[in-house]
C-alpha cells in the first residue's frame, strides 16, 4: 500500500526509524502503524489491518507502540487490549 502522509517507523531488521513520505510503498509489517497515523491510501484510519473487526496481537502491539504505551512483549491479547485506549 502507498503512504499518503509522512510518518516515522522502524522496519524489520533495522534499528533506526525511517521516514516514509507520500507515495512510498509501506512495508507490510508497518501497515498497522501507518493505519494508526491515517497514512495509508484508501484506509479508514483504524488499527484493524485486515478489516475483519478483530484486532490481532501484532495490530494491538503496533497501535500501542505508535501511541507510546509500554507493554510486556509476552502479554496475552486481553492484557494488551486493556492497555489500548478506546478513542
C-alpha positions as CSV (number, residue, x, y, z in Angstrom):
1,X,0.0,0.0,0.0
2,X,1.1,3.6,-0.6
3,X,1.8,6.1,2.1
4,X,-0.4,9.3,1.9
5,X,1.4,11.4,4.6
6,X,4.8,11.3,6.3
7,X,5.3,9.0,9.3
8,X,8.3,7.5,11.0
9,X,8.6,3.8,11.8
10,X,11.3,1.1,12.3
11,X,11.1,-1.6,9.6
12,X,12.0,-5.2,10.4
13,X,15.7,-5.7,10.5
14,X,16.5,-2.1,11.2
15,X,17.4,-0.3,14.5
16,X,16.7,3.3,13.4
17,X,13.4,4.8,12.3
18,X,12.8,5.6,8.6
19,X,10.6,8.5,7.5
20,X,8.1,7.3,4.9
21,X,6.9,10.0,2.5
22,X,3.7,10.2,0.5
23,X,3.9,7.9,-2.5
24,X,6.4,5.5,-0.8
25,X,5.4,1.8,-0.6
26,X,4.6,0.9,3.1
27,X,6.3,-2.4,4.2
28,X,3.6,-4.9,5.3
29,X,5.0,-5.1,8.8
30,X,4.4,-1.4,9.2
31,X,0.8,-1.2,7.8
32,X,-0.8,-1.2,11.3
33,X,1.4,1.7,12.4
34,X,0.7,3.6,9.2
35,X,-3.1,3.0,9.7
36,X,-2.8,4.4,13.2
37,X,-1.4,7.6,11.7
38,X,-4.0,7.6,9.0
39,X,-1.2,7.4,6.5
40,X,-2.3,4.7,4.1
41,X,-4.0,5.1,0.7
42,X,-7.7,4.2,0.9
43,X,-7.5,3.5,4.6
44,X,-10.2,4.2,7.2
45,X,-7.7,5.1,9.9
46,X,-8.4,2.2,12.3
47,X,-5.8,-0.2,13.6
48,X,-7.7,-3.2,12.2
49,X,-5.3,-4.1,9.3
50,X,-7.5,-6.8,7.7
51,X,-10.8,-5.1,8.3
52,X,-12.4,-8.1,10.0
53,X,-13.4,-6.1,13.1
54,X,-11.0,-8.0,15.3
55,X,-7.5,-6.8,16.2
56,X,-4.7,-9.3,16.0
57,X,-1.9,-9.2,18.6
58,X,0.6,-7.6,16.2
59,X,-2.0,-4.9,15.3
60,X,-2.6,-4.2,19.0
61,X,1.2,-4.0,19.7
62,X,1.7,-1.7,16.7
63,X,-1.1,0.6,17.9
64,X,0.3,0.6,21.5
65,X,3.8,1.3,20.2
66,X,2.5,4.1,17.9
67,X,0.8,5.7,21.0
68,X,4.0,5.4,23.1
69,X,2.4,2.9,25.5
70,X,4.8,0.5,27.1
71,X,3.7,-3.2,27.3
72,X,5.2,-6.6,28.1
73,X,6.0,-8.2,24.7
74,X,4.9,-11.6,26.1
75,X,1.5,-10.2,27.3
76,X,-1.7,-12.0,26.3
77,X,-4.1,-10.4,23.9
78,X,-6.7,-9.5,26.6
79,X,-4.0,-7.7,28.6
80,X,-2.8,-5.8,25.5
81,X,-6.4,-4.8,24.7
82,X,-6.9,-3.5,28.2
83,X,-3.9,-1.1,27.6
84,X,-5.3,0.3,24.3
85,X,-7.3,3.5,24.8
86,X,-10.8,3.3,23.5
87,X,-10.8,6.6,21.4
